[in-house]
Amino acid sequence: ALNLAPQPGETDDFSPQTHLEVLRAHAPDLSVDVVLADDGVVDDPAALDKAVQEIGGRLVLADVAADDGSARHEPARLAQAFDKIFTD
């Protein structure tokens, strides 16, 4: 599951796809099956999907953010998204 917001001092100004590209640059053999991202924070789903495919995965977009506006995942929504990923 991707972070909902950048980590201050670490990933400032990183888009979700930039985050994956940096991970891939540091771990060239990295591969994943699935990347889960909140559909409300992904500005460019096509670019993110391309970055996910480049590391061998598939992109799943779901509403997993907490309703309070914080950069936290809502546990029940996250669990539901993971359940769907693991059962599909």
Summary of the structure (lengths in Angstrom):
residues: 88
radius of gyration: 12.9
end to end distance: 16.7
largest distance: 37.2
contacts: 220
relative contact order: 0.19
helix: 39%
strand: 14%
